[in-house]
Amino acid sequence: MPPETNQISTRPPGPDPGVGPVATENTGVIDANAGHYENPDARLSTITAAVVDGGQLVPDELDVRSLPHGGRHEIIFAKLDQLLPGHTFVILNDHDPKPLRYQTEAQWPGRFAWSYLETGPLLWRVEITRAACHDLIDGLTRALARACRHLALAGQPERASQLAADGWVLLRHTHPVQAQRLDGTMHHVALLEDQTEATPQPHHREETTLPVTDRIVDVRTEIPRIRHQLIFETFASLAAGTAFVLVNDHDPKPLYYQLAAENAGEFSWDYLEEGPEVWRVRIGRLATA
C-alpha cells in the first residue's frame, strides 16, 4: 500500500514553485529578488510529512533547493526552533550545509545531532534530530546550579562545591556547555566563601625544595576551557609519586573539588603561594600502596 501523504502547505493551487515566485494576496510569497519570505507564516510551507503503514511517521523533509539563498537559513532555523525533543527532519540541499551546522552548534550547543544520508555531488540530504534529553539535562543543570548557590549562601559552601563538582564530572565529557555552567557556579561559591572570611593577606608558605622533575603548569594566560583541559591532561600523565606545580591568577579551589570528585584519594594538594596575585599549588599523584 503506498504511503498516505499529508502535505503541510500554505501555498495555494497554482504554478510549481520551482518555476518561479508564486504571488497571491492571502499567502506567503517567495521573493526571488529579495531573497526572503514576505509573510513569515509561510516559512515552512514546503515541508511534507508522510504516514506509512502502522501509523509510523516518516521524518519531515525540507527541500530548500528552489529557495533563494538569502532566505534558506531563516527557514531552516525556524524549523529547528519548532522541532520537538526526539523528533527528526531532513534537509535537501544543493550543497553541503556544513556552515549551517556550525551556526546551529553556536546557537544551540549540543541540542541537535546531524547525520548525512546523501553527500552530493548534486544533492545533499541531512537528517537532523533534536536530542530528547538535551532540554532535560540543561534544565536539571540550571536547577543544580541554583541549589548549590543557595546552599553556599546558607553557610555550606564546601558542600555546595562538592555537589557542583559531582555534577561537573558527570557532564564534562558529554555535555561540556552544562559542565561549564557548573564550573562557573563553583567559582561563584568560592567567591562567596572568600567574602565571608577576613580580608586575606598576602601569604607565602615556607620555601620548599621541589623535586627538579616537577613540571610548572602556568595557566594564567589560557582561557578557562583550555586551563581545565591542560590541568587534567597533565594530572592524567603523572606517574605515581610525581607532581606538577600549578600557577594561577586566582585560588584554584574549584579545581580541588573537581579532582576530588573524579580522583578521590588519588592526589595530593599543597599550596605553595596564596595570592593575592599569584597562586601556586603542588598537585601530585599519590603512590600506590
Phi and psi restraints in degrees (value plus and minus 20) as a CYANA .aco file:
   2 PRO   PHI     -87.6   -47.6
   2 PRO   PSI     129.3   169.3
   3 PRO   PHI     -84.6   -44.6
   3 PRO   PSI     123.8   163.8
   4 GLU   PHI    -101.1   -61.1
   4 GLU   PSI     108.3   148.3
   5 THR   PHI    -132.0   -92.0
   5 THR   PSI     110.8   150.8
   6 ASN   PHI    -127.5   -87.5
   6 ASN   PSI      95.0   135.0
   7 GLN   PHI    -110.7   -70.7
   7 GLN   PSI      98.6   138.6
   8 ILE   PHI    -116.0   -76.0
   8 ILE   PSI      85.4   125.4
   9 SER   PHI    -171.0  -131.0
   9 SER   PSI     122.5   162.5
  10 THR   PHI    -124.4   -84.4
  10 THR   PSI     -14.5    25.5
  11 ARG   PHI    -100.8   -60.8
  11 ARG   PSI     110.0   150.0
  12 PRO   PHI     -96.2   -56.2
  12 PRO   PSI     145.8   185.8
  13 PRO   PHI     -77.5   -37.5
  13 PRO   PSI     120.5   160.5
  14 GLY   PHI     143.6   183.6
  14 GLY   PSI    -179.0  -139.0
  15 PRO   PHI     -84.0   -44.0
  15 PRO   PSI     137.2   177.2
  16 ASP   PHI     -83.3   -43.3
  16 ASP   PSI     107.8   147.8
  17 PRO   PHI     -80.7   -40.7
  17 PRO   PSI     -39.6     0.4
  18 GLY   PHI     -90.9   -50.9
  18 GLY   PSI     -38.4     1.6
  19 VAL   PHI     -96.1   -56.1
  19 VAL   PSI     -55.8   -15.8
  20 GLY   PHI     153.7   193.7
  20 GLY   PSI     158.8   198.8
  21 PRO   PHI     -81.4   -41.4
  21 PRO   PSI     123.5   163.5
  22 VAL   PHI    -128.2   -88.2
  22 VAL   PSI     103.5   143.5
  23 ALA   PHI    -142.9  -102.9
  23 ALA   PSI     106.6   146.6
  24 THR   PHI    -159.6  -119.6
  24 THR   PSI     147.0   187.0
  25 GLU   PHI     -94.2   -54.2
  25 GLU   PSI     -51.4   -11.4
  26 ASN   PHI    -133.7   -93.7
  26 ASN   PSI      -4.6    35.4
  27 THR   PHI    -156.0  -116.0
  27 THR   PSI     150.5   190.5
  28 GLY   PHI     -91.1   -51.1
  28 GLY   PSI     131.8   171.8
  29 VAL   PHI    -144.9  -104.9
  29 VAL   PSI     113.1   153.1
  30 ILE   PHI    -106.7   -66.7
  30 ILE   PSI      90.1   130.1
  31 ASP   PHI    -110.7   -70.7
  31 ASP   PSI      82.4   122.4
  32 ALA   PHI     -86.1   -46.1
  32 ALA   PSI     -44.4    -4.4
  33 ASN   PHI    -102.3   -62.3
  33 ASN   PSI     -65.2   -25.2
  34 ALA   PHI     -98.7   -58.7
  34 ALA   PSI     -45.1    -5.1
  35 GLY   PHI      57.8    97.8
  35 GLY   PSI      10.0    50.0
  36 HIS   PHI    -175.3  -135.3
  36 HIS   PSI     147.5   187.5
  37 TYR   PHI    -104.0   -64.0
  37 TYR   PSI     109.9   149.9
  38 GLU   PHI     -89.3   -49.3
  38 GLU   PSI     -51.6   -11.6
  39 ASN   PHI    -135.3   -95.3
  39 ASN   PSI      87.2   127.2
  40 PRO   PHI     -78.9   -38.9
  40 PRO   PSI     -43.6    -3.6
  41 ASP   PHI     -85.9   -45.9
  41 ASP   PSI     -35.2     4.8
  42 ALA   PHI    -118.2   -78.2
  42 ALA   PSI      -8.5    31.5
  43 ARG   PHI     -80.7   -40.7
  43 ARG   PSI     -52.9   -12.9
  44 LEU   PHI    -124.5   -84.5
  44 LEU   PSI       4.6    44.6
  45 SER   PHI     -89.9   -49.9
  45 SER   PSI     -33.9     6.1
  46 THR   PHI    -118.0   -78.0
  46 THR   PSI     -15.0    25.0
  47 ILE   PHI    -102.8   -62.8
  47 ILE   PSI     115.5   155.5
  48 THR   PHI    -142.3  -102.3
  48 THR   PSI     132.4   172.4
  49 ALA   PHI    -155.2  -115.2
  49 ALA   PSI     117.2   157.2
  50 ALA   PHI    -135.7   -95.7
  50 ALA   PSI     124.1   164.1
  51 VAL   PHI    -130.8   -90.8
  51 VAL   PSI      99.6   139.6
  52 VAL   PHI    -115.4   -75.4
  52 VAL   PSI     156.9   196.9
  53 ASP   PHI     -74.5   -34.5
  53 ASP   PSI     119.1   159.1
  54 GLY   PHI      70.4   110.4
  54 GLY   PSI     -22.7    17.3
  55 GLY   PHI      61.7   101.7
  55 GLY   PSI     -10.3    29.7
  56 GLN   PHI     -99.7   -59.7
  56 GLN   PSI     113.0   153.0
  57 LEU   PHI    -102.9   -62.9
  57 LEU   PSI     113.2   153.2
  58 VAL   PHI    -105.3   -65.3
  58 VAL   PSI     120.7   160.7
  59 PRO   PHI     -72.7   -32.7
  59 PRO   PSI     121.3   161.3
  60 ASP   PHI     -77.7   -37.7
  60 ASP   PSI     130.5   170.5
  61 GLU   PHI    -141.5  -101.5
  61 GLU   PSI     114.0   154.0
  62 LEU   PHI    -139.9   -99.9
  62 LEU   PSI      85.3   125.3
  63 ASP   PHI    -114.7   -74.7
  63 ASP   PSI      89.2   129.2
  64 VAL   PHI    -123.2   -83.2
  64 VAL   PSI     -11.6    28.4
  65 ARG   PHI     -83.9   -43.9
  65 ARG   PSI     -52.9   -12.9
  66 SER   PHI    -110.2   -70.2
  66 SER   PSI     -19.7    20.3
  67 LEU   PHI    -110.9   -70.9
  67 LEU   PSI     133.5   173.5
  68 PRO   PHI     -81.8   -41.8
  68 PRO   PSI     120.1   160.1
  69 HIS   PHI     -77.9   -37.9
  69 HIS   PSI     -56.1   -16.1
  70 GLY   PHI     -85.6   -45.6
  70 GLY   PSI     -39.9     0.1
  71 GLY   PHI    -129.4   -89.4
  71 GLY   PSI     -23.0    17.0
  72 ARG   PHI     -83.4   -43.4
  72 ARG   PSI     -68.5   -28.5
  73 HIS   PHI     -84.5   -44.5
  73 HIS   PSI     -56.3   -16.3
  74 GLU   PHI     -80.7   -40.7
  74 GLU   PSI     -62.1   -22.1
  75 ILE   PHI     -88.6   -48.6
  75 ILE   PSI     -64.9   -24.9
  76 ILE   PHI     -84.7   -44.7
  76 ILE   PSI     -62.3   -22.3
  77 PHE   PHI     -84.6   -44.6
  77 PHE   PSI     -54.7   -14.7
  78 ALA   PHI     -83.9   -43.9
  78 ALA   PSI     -60.5   -20.5
  79 LYS   PHI     -86.5   -46.5
  79 LYS   PSI     -63.5   -23.5
  80 LEU   PHI     -80.8   -40.8
  80 LEU   PSI     -59.7   -19.7
  81 ASP   PHI     -85.7   -45.7
  81 ASP   PSI     -49.3    -9.3
  82 GLN   PHI    -109.9   -69.9
  82 GLN   PSI     -32.5     7.5
  83 LEU   PHI     -87.6   -47.6
  83 LEU   PSI     110.4   150.4
  84 LEU   PHI    -101.2   -61.2
  84 LEU   PSI     133.0   173.0
  85 PRO   PHI     -74.4   -34.4
  85 PRO   PSI     112.7   152.7
  86 GLY   PHI      66.2   106.2
  86 GLY   PSI     -26.9    13.1
  87 HIS   PHI    -115.4   -75.4
  87 HIS   PSI     141.2   181.2
  88 THR   PHI    -154.9  -114.9
  88 THR   PSI     127.9   167.9
  89 PHE   PHI    -163.7  -123.7
  89 PHE   PSI     144.4   184.4
  90 VAL   PHI    -139.5   -99.5
  90 VAL   PSI     111.1   151.1
  91 ILE   PHI    -116.6   -76.6
  91 ILE   PSI     113.7   153.7
  92 LEU   PHI    -129.6   -89.6
  92 LEU   PSI     102.0   142.0
  93 ASN   PHI    -158.3  -118.3
  93 ASN   PSI     144.3   184.3
  94 ASP   PHI    -117.2   -77.2
  94 ASP   PSI     -13.1    26.9
  95 HIS   PHI    -174.1  -134.1
  95 HIS   PSI     147.1   187.1
  96 ASP   PHI     -85.7   -45.7
  96 ASP   PSI      99.9   139.9
  97 PRO   PHI    -103.7   -63.7
  97 PRO   PSI      13.0    53.0
  98 LYS   PHI     -78.0   -38.0
  98 LYS   PSI     -61.6   -21.6
  99 PRO   PHI     -78.3   -38.3
  99 PRO   PSI     -56.0   -16.0
 100 LEU   PHI     -83.2   -43.2
 100 LEU   PSI     -57.4   -17.4
 101 ARG   PHI     -82.5   -42.5
 101 ARG   PSI     -62.6   -22.6
 102 TYR   PHI     -83.4   -43.4
 102 TYR   PSI     -60.8   -20.8
 103 GLN   PHI     -85.6   -45.6
 103 GLN   PSI     -59.0   -19.0
 104 THR   PHI     -84.1   -44.1
 104 THR   PSI     -63.8   -23.8
 105 GLU   PHI     -84.4   -44.4
 105 GLU   PSI     -54.8   -14.8
 106 ALA   PHI     -88.3   -48.3
 106 ALA   PSI     -57.6   -17.6
 107 GLN   PHI    -103.9   -63.9
 107 GLN   PSI     -57.2   -17.2
 108 TRP   PHI    -151.1  -111.1
 108 TRP   PSI      53.6    93.6
 109 PRO   PHI     -76.8   -36.8
 109 PRO   PSI     105.3   145.3
 110 GLY   PHI      55.1    95.1
 110 GLY   PSI     -17.2    22.8
 111 ARG   PHI    -100.8   -60.8
 111 ARG   PSI     -52.2   -12.2
 112 PHE   PHI    -140.8  -100.8
 112 PHE   PSI     125.2   165.2
 113 ALA   PHI    -128.0   -88.0
 113 ALA   PSI     115.1   155.1
 114 TRP   PHI    -130.3   -90.3
 114 TRP   PSI     119.8   159.8
 115 SER   PHI    -163.3  -123.3
 115 SER   PSI     101.1   141.1
 116 TYR   PHI     -97.2   -57.2
 116 TYR   PSI     107.2   147.2
 117 LEU   PHI    -120.1   -80.1
 117 LEU   PSI     -48.4    -8.4
 118 GLU   PHI    -171.4  -131.4
 118 GLU   PSI     116.0   156.0
 119 THR   PHI    -147.4  -107.4
 119 THR   PSI      41.7    81.7
 120 GLY   PHI      57.8    97.8
 120 GLY   PSI    -192.1  -152.1
 121 PRO   PHI    -102.5   -62.5
 121 PRO   PSI     -33.5     6.5
 122 LEU   PHI    -123.7   -83.7
 122 LEU   PSI     -45.6    -5.6
 123 LEU   PHI    -155.6  -115.6
 123 LEU   PSI     113.1   153.1
 124 TRP   PHI    -136.0   -96.0
 124 TRP   PSI     107.9   147.9
 125 ARG   PHI    -140.1  -100.1
 125 ARG   PSI     102.0   142.0
 126 VAL   PHI    -145.0  -105.0
 126 VAL   PSI     106.7   146.7
 127 GLU   PHI    -113.0   -73.0
 127 GLU   PSI     105.5   145.5
 128 ILE   PHI    -137.7   -97.7
 128 ILE   PSI     105.4   145.4
 129 THR   PHI    -141.2  -101.2
 129 THR   PSI     112.5   152.5
 130 ARG   PHI    -104.2   -64.2
 130 ARG   PSI     103.6   143.6
 131 ALA   PHI     -79.0   -39.0
 131 ALA   PSI     109.7   149.7
 132 ALA   PHI     -86.4   -46.4
 132 ALA   PSI     -52.3   -12.3
 133 CYS   PHI    -118.8   -78.8
 133 CYS   PSI     -24.8    15.2
 134 HIS   PHI     -79.4   -39.4
 134 HIS   PSI     -70.9   -30.9
 135 ASP   PHI     -83.6   -43.6
 135 ASP   PSI     -57.3   -17.3
 136 LEU   PHI     -84.0   -44.0
 136 LEU   PSI     -66.7   -26.7
 137 ILE   PHI     -84.7   -44.7
 137 ILE   PSI     -60.8   -20.8
 138 ASP   PHI     -83.6   -43.6
 138 ASP   PSI     -63.0   -23.0
 139 GLY   PHI     -85.0   -45.0
 139 GLY   PSI     -62.0   -22.0
 140 LEU   PHI     -86.3   -46.3
 140 LEU   PSI     -56.3   -16.3
 141 THR   PHI     -83.8   -43.8
 141 THR   PSI     -63.8   -23.8
 142 ARG   PHI     -82.6   -42.6
 142 ARG   PSI     -60.2   -20.2
 143 ALA   PHI     -85.7   -45.7
 143 ALA   PSI     -61.7   -21.7
 144 LEU   PHI     -84.2   -44.2
 144 LEU   PSI     -60.6   -20.6
 145 ALA   PHI     -81.7   -41.7
 145 ALA   PSI     -64.2   -24.2
 146 ARG   PHI     -84.1   -44.1
 146 ARG   PSI     -62.1   -22.1
 147 ALA   PHI     -83.2   -43.2
 147 ALA   PSI     -60.1   -20.1
 148 CYS   PHI     -86.3   -46.3
 148 CYS   PSI     -57.8   -17.8
 149 ARG   PHI     -86.6   -46.6
 149 ARG   PSI     -62.7   -22.7
 150 HIS   PHI     -84.3   -44.3
 150 HIS   PSI     -58.0   -18.0
 151 LEU   PHI     -84.4   -44.4
 151 LEU   PSI     -59.6   -19.6
 152 ALA   PHI     -85.4   -45.4
 152 ALA   PSI     -62.4   -22.4
 153 LEU   PHI     -85.0   -45.0
 153 LEU   PSI     -45.8    -5.8
 154 ALA   PHI    -102.5   -62.5
 154 ALA   PSI     -15.0    25.0
 155 GLY   PHI      78.5   118.5
 155 GLY   PSI      -5.9    34.1
 156 GLN   PHI    -146.4  -106.4
 156 GLN   PSI      40.7    80.7
 157 PRO   PHI     -84.8   -44.8
 157 PRO   PSI     -53.7   -13.7
 158 GLU   PHI     -85.1   -45.1
 158 GLU   PSI     -64.8   -24.8
 159 ARG   PHI     -85.7   -45.7
 159 ARG   PSI     -57.2   -17.2
 160 ALA   PHI     -82.4   -42.4
 160 ALA   PSI     -62.3   -22.3
 161 SER   PHI     -86.3   -46.3
 161 SER   PSI     -58.0   -18.0
 162 GLN   PHI     -83.7   -43.7
 162 GLN   PSI     -63.3   -23.3
 163 LEU   PHI     -86.0   -46.0
 163 LEU   PSI     -63.2   -23.2
 164 ALA   PHI     -83.3   -43.3
 164 ALA   PSI     -58.9   -18.9
 165 ALA   PHI     -86.0   -46.0
 165 ALA   PSI     -59.0   -19.0
 166 ASP   PHI     -79.7   -39.7
 166 ASP   PSI     -63.7   -23.7
 167 GLY   PHI     -86.5   -46.5
 167 GLY   PSI     -59.1   -19.1
 168 TRP   PHI     -80.9   -40.9
 168 TRP   PSI     -62.6   -22.6
 169 VAL   PHI     -81.6   -41.6
 169 VAL   PSI     -60.5   -20.5
 170 LEU   PHI     -88.0   -48.0
 170 LEU   PSI     -47.7    -7.7
 171 LEU   PHI    -123.5   -83.5
 171 LEU   PSI     -39.3     0.7
 172 ARG   PHI     -85.0   -45.0
 172 ARG   PSI     -47.5    -7.5
 173 HIS   PHI    -108.7   -68.7
 173 HIS   PSI     -55.6   -15.6
 174 THR   PHI    -122.3   -82.3
 174 THR   PSI     -45.7    -5.7
 175 HIS   PHI    -155.6  -115.6
 175 HIS   PSI      50.6    90.6
 176 PRO   PHI     -81.8   -41.8
 176 PRO   PSI     -51.1   -11.1
 177 VAL   PHI     -85.3   -45.3
 177 VAL   PSI     -65.6   -25.6
 178 GLN   PHI     -88.2   -48.2
 178 GLN   PSI     -56.2   -16.2
 179 ALA   PHI     -82.5   -42.5
 179 ALA   PSI     -58.8   -18.8
 180 GLN   PHI     -84.4   -44.4
 180 GLN   PSI     -53.7   -13.7
 181 ARG   PHI     -82.5   -42.5
 181 ARG   PSI     -63.3   -23.3
 182 LEU   PHI     -89.7   -49.7
 182 LEU   PSI     -52.8   -12.8
 183 ASP   PHI     -82.4   -42.4
 183 ASP   PSI     -61.5   -21.5
 184 GLY   PHI     -82.3   -42.3
 184 GLY   PSI     -58.0   -18.0
 185 THR   PHI     -82.1   -42.1
 185 THR   PSI     -61.3   -21.3
 186 MET   PHI     -84.4   -44.4
 186 MET   PSI     -58.6   -18.6
 187 HIS   PHI     -87.5   -47.5
 187 HIS   PSI     -57.2   -17.2
 188 HIS   PHI     -83.4   -43.4
 188 HIS   PSI     -63.5   -23.5
 189 VAL   PHI     -83.0   -43.0
 189 VAL   PSI     -60.3   -20.3
 190 ALA   PHI     -81.9   -41.9
 190 ALA   PSI     -59.0   -19.0
 191 LEU   PHI     -85.9   -45.9
 191 LEU   PSI     -60.9   -20.9
 192 LEU   PHI     -81.4   -41.4
 192 LEU   PSI     -60.3   -20.3
 193 GLU   PHI     -85.4   -45.4
 193 GLU   PSI     -60.5   -20.5
 194 ASP   PHI     -85.2   -45.2
 194 ASP   PSI     -56.1   -16.1
 195 GLN   PHI     -88.3   -48.3
 195 GLN   PSI     -45.8    -5.8
 196 THR   PHI    -104.0   -64.0
 196 THR   PSI     -31.0     9.0
 197 GLU   PHI    -116.0   -76.0
 197 GLU   PSI     147.8   187.8
 198 ALA   PHI     -83.5   -43.5
 198 ALA   PSI     133.4   173.4
 199 THR   PHI     -76.3   -36.3
 199 THR   PSI      99.3   139.3
 200 PRO   PHI     -89.3   -49.3
 200 PRO   PSI     124.3   164.3
 201 GLN   PHI    -123.9   -83.9
 201 GLN   PSI     134.2   174.2
 202 PRO   PHI     -74.4   -34.4
 202 PRO   PSI     111.5   151.5
 203 HIS   PHI    -154.5  -114.5
 203 HIS   PSI     110.0   150.0
 204 HIS   PHI    -146.0  -106.0
 204 HIS   PSI     109.0   149.0
 205 ARG   PHI     -92.2   -52.2
 205 ARG   PSI     140.8   180.8
 206 GLU   PHI     -78.5   -38.5
 206 GLU   PSI     117.5   157.5
 207 GLU   PHI     -79.6   -39.6
 207 GLU   PSI     111.3   151.3
 208 THR   PHI    -136.7   -96.7
 208 THR   PSI     117.9   157.9
 209 THR   PHI     -94.7   -54.7
 209 THR   PSI      93.8   133.8
 210 LEU   PHI    -112.5   -72.5
 210 LEU   PSI     124.7   164.7
 211 PRO   PHI     -77.1   -37.1
 211 PRO   PSI     119.0   159.0
 212 VAL   PHI     -84.6   -44.6
 212 VAL   PSI     -35.5     4.5
 213 THR   PHI    -104.8   -64.8
 213 THR   PSI     -28.8    11.2
 214 ASP   PHI     -83.0   -43.0
 214 ASP   PSI     105.3   145.3
 215 ARG   PHI    -102.7   -62.7
 215 ARG   PSI     120.5   160.5
 216 ILE   PHI    -115.7   -75.7
 216 ILE   PSI     102.4   142.4
 217 VAL   PHI    -135.9   -95.9
 217 VAL   PSI      79.4   119.4
 218 ASP   PHI    -117.4   -77.4
 218 ASP   PSI      91.0   131.0
 219 VAL   PHI    -126.1   -86.1
 219 VAL   PSI      -8.2    31.8
 220 ARG   PHI     -83.1   -43.1
 220 ARG   PSI     -47.4    -7.4
 221 THR   PHI    -117.4   -77.4
 221 THR   PSI     -17.8    22.2
 222 GLU   PHI    -114.1   -74.1
 222 GLU   PSI     130.9   170.9
 223 ILE   PHI     -92.4   -52.4
 223 ILE   PSI     134.9   174.9
 224 PRO   PHI     -71.7   -31.7
 224 PRO   PSI     -62.9   -22.9
 225 ARG   PHI     -83.0   -43.0
 225 ARG   PSI     -61.1   -21.1
 226 ILE   PHI     -90.7   -50.7
 226 ILE   PSI     -54.3   -14.3
 227 ARG   PHI     -77.1   -37.1
 227 ARG   PSI     -70.7   -30.7
 228 HIS   PHI     -83.5   -43.5
 228 HIS   PSI     -63.1   -23.1
 229 GLN   PHI     -80.2   -40.2
 229 GLN   PSI     -65.3   -25.3
 230 LEU   PHI     -84.0   -44.0
 230 LEU   PSI     -63.9   -23.9
 231 ILE   PHI     -85.4   -45.4
 231 ILE   PSI     -66.0   -26.0
 232 PHE   PHI     -90.2   -50.2
 232 PHE   PSI     -54.7   -14.7
 233 GLU   PHI     -86.4   -46.4
 233 GLU   PSI     -57.9   -17.9
 234 THR   PHI     -86.3   -46.3
 234 THR   PSI     -63.8   -23.8
 235 PHE   PHI     -83.8   -43.8
 235 PHE   PSI     -61.1   -21.1
 236 ALA   PHI     -82.2   -42.2
 236 ALA   PSI     -47.7    -7.7
 237 SER   PHI    -105.7   -65.7
 237 SER   PSI     -27.3    12.7
 238 LEU   PHI     -89.2   -49.2
 238 LEU   PSI     117.1   157.1
 239 ALA   PHI    -103.6   -63.6
 239 ALA   PSI     136.3   176.3
 240 ALA   PHI     -77.2   -37.2
 240 ALA   PSI     113.5   153.5
 241 GLY   PHI      68.3   108.3
 241 GLY   PSI     -19.1    20.9
 242 THR   PHI    -131.1   -91.1
 242 THR   PSI     151.3   191.3
 243 ALA   PHI    -172.4  -132.4
 243 ALA   PSI     147.9   187.9
 244 PHE   PHI    -154.1  -114.1
 244 PHE   PSI     141.6   181.6
 245 VAL   PHI    -128.7   -88.7
 245 VAL   PSI      98.8   138.8
 246 LEU   PHI    -109.6   -69.6
 246 LEU   PSI     110.7   150.7
 247 VAL   PHI    -136.0   -96.0
 247 VAL   PSI     104.9   144.9
 248 ASN   PHI    -159.1  -119.1
 248 ASN   PSI     145.9   185.9
 249 ASP   PHI    -118.8   -78.8
 249 ASP   PSI     -15.1    24.9
 250 HIS   PHI    -171.7  -131.7
 250 HIS   PSI     146.2   186.2
 251 ASP   PHI     -82.7   -42.7
 251 ASP   PSI      98.7   138.7
 252 PRO   PHI    -102.6   -62.6
 252 PRO   PSI      14.8    54.8
 253 LYS   PHI     -75.9   -35.9
 253 LYS   PSI     -61.3   -21.3
 254 PRO   PHI     -75.7   -35.7
 254 PRO   PSI     -56.3   -16.3
 255 LEU   PHI     -82.3   -42.3
 255 LEU   PSI     -57.4   -17.4
 256 TYR   PHI     -77.7   -37.7
 256 TYR   PSI     -66.7   -26.7
 257 TYR   PHI     -86.7   -46.7
 257 TYR   PSI     -55.6   -15.6
 258 GLN   PHI     -86.6   -46.6
 258 GLN   PSI     -62.9   -22.9
 259 LEU   PHI     -83.6   -43.6
 259 LEU   PSI     -60.2   -20.2
 260 ALA   PHI     -85.4   -45.4
 260 ALA   PSI     -54.9   -14.9
 261 ALA   PHI     -91.6   -51.6
 261 ALA   PSI     -52.7   -12.7
 262 GLU   PHI    -121.1   -81.1
 262 GLU   PSI     -43.4    -3.4
 263 ASN   PHI    -156.1  -116.1
 263 ASN   PSI      28.5    68.5
 264 ALA   PHI     -76.8   -36.8
 264 ALA   PSI     110.2   150.2
 265 GLY   PHI      55.1    95.1
 265 GLY   PSI     -12.3    27.7
 266 GLU   PHI    -131.6   -91.6
 266 GLU   PSI     -23.2    16.8
 267 PHE   PHI    -157.8  -117.8
 267 PHE   PSI     139.6   179.6
 268 SER   PHI    -133.8   -93.8
 268 SER   PSI     135.6   175.6
 269 TRP   PHI    -163.0  -123.0
 269 TRP   PSI      90.7   130.7
 270 ASP   PHI    -150.5  -110.5
 270 ASP   PSI      99.0   139.0
 271 TYR   PHI     -92.6   -52.6
 271 TYR   PSI     112.0   152.0
 272 LEU   PHI    -126.3   -86.3
 272 LEU   PSI     -48.5    -8.5
 273 GLU   PHI    -171.8  -131.8
 273 GLU   PSI     117.0   157.0
 274 GLU   PHI    -149.4  -109.4
 274 GLU   PSI      55.7    95.7
 275 GLY   PHI      51.3    91.3
 275 GLY   PSI    -193.2  -153.2
 276 PRO   PHI    -102.6   -62.6
 276 PRO   PSI     -29.2    10.8
 277 GLU   PHI    -128.3   -88.3
 277 GLU   PSI     -49.6    -9.6
 278 VAL   PHI    -151.1  -111.1
 278 VAL   PSI     115.1   155.1
 279 TRP   PHI    -137.6   -97.6
 279 TRP   PSI     112.8   152.8
 280 ARG   PHI    -144.7  -104.7
 280 ARG   PSI     105.5   145.5
 281 VAL   PHI    -150.2  -110.2
 281 VAL   PSI     109.7   149.7
 282 ARG   PHI    -111.0   -71.0
 282 ARG   PSI      97.9   137.9
 283 ILE   PHI    -133.8   -93.8
 283 ILE   PSI     101.5   141.5
 284 GLY   PHI    -143.9  -103.9
 284 GLY   PSI     138.8   178.8
 285 ARG   PHI    -118.6   -78.6
 285 ARG   PSI     101.6   141.6
 286 LEU   PHI     -85.2   -45.2
 286 LEU   PSI     123.8   163.8
 287 ALA   PHI     -90.4   -50.4
 287 ALA   PSI     120.7   160.7
 288 THR   PHI     -92.2   -52.2
 288 THR   PSI     127.8   167.8
